[in-house]
Amino acid sequence: MTKIQITKMQGCGNDFVIIDFDEYKKINIPMDKLAKKICDRHFGIGADGMIIPKTDINDADIGWYFYNSDGSIAQMCGNGMRCFARYVFDKGLINKKEFSVKTGAGIIKPQLLDNETVKVNMGTPILEDSLIPFKGERKLKALDKEFEITPVSMGNPHCVIIGNENPMDMATEYGPIIEKHEYFPEKTNTEFVKVISKKEIEMRVFERGCGITLACGTGACASVVACVLNNLTEQNVKVNLLGGSVFVEWQGNKDNPQKNIFLIGPATYSFTAEYML
């Protein structure tokens, strides 16, 4: 039996197991299989995803391997990025508080603001159908309902639905159907949004490869983009998630969407431990 050192972190309840690459090399298990095992909430540690820092990077300060709890690769994760940024700085893998990270969605730039708050430059939202990827209409039928949708990519695909219904009820009932809808050839994260005011929204998410989660950073960003595009909010918005709140800033609009979007929120340690394999 092999023991490896792990760290558990969370951002607004979106939780992750982080393993140094040197620790990972002690075992002979493919990363996708390790993610499924370690993220299992009954037989493993329990998490929404697994992150392994990647230091042999030429075109960024550092990179990562990121796996969802079902073993699939995620191009990007906003809450995971905040936790990752704090972890690699505290471990001395990075010696500056603002740096670049190579992800499946491109180069992402986090900035540590204080002990628990991290601001992440998430890049520009992608609205072109072929790049999301999205193949369909702006009306989508799932079970007994037809939804007006706003497809957005934050490096990973999102289907944002804005309405007055209870977001949690909607995510639970319709999220699993929309995740695998034919309009989204690579599946999709689905956000159900209720606008509280011009500066505040409530959002619940069914994440691709995870299911219902307490928070989703890229989903919060996609939701604000959708609200701005539909003239429902201002450009600096508080997003209330099941596990807490984050702030999203986007100076873009329908005529000029190519503006960087910023995600600001907490990154908190849960525990460190030895895990036996």
Secondary structure, 3 states (H helix, E strand, C coil): CCEEEEEEEEECCEEEEECCHHHHCCCCCCHHHHHHHHHCCCCCCCCCEEEEEECCCCCCCEEEEEEECCCCECCCCHHHHHHHHHHHHHCCCCCCCECCEEECCEEEEEEECCCCEEEEECCCCECCHHHCCCCCCCEEEECCEEEECEEEECCCEEEEEECCCCHHHHHHHHHHHHHCCCCCCCCCEEEEEEEEECCEEEEEEEECCCEEECCCHHHHHHHHHHHHHCCCCCCEEEEEECCEEEEEEECCCCCCCCCCEEEEEECEEEEEEEEEC
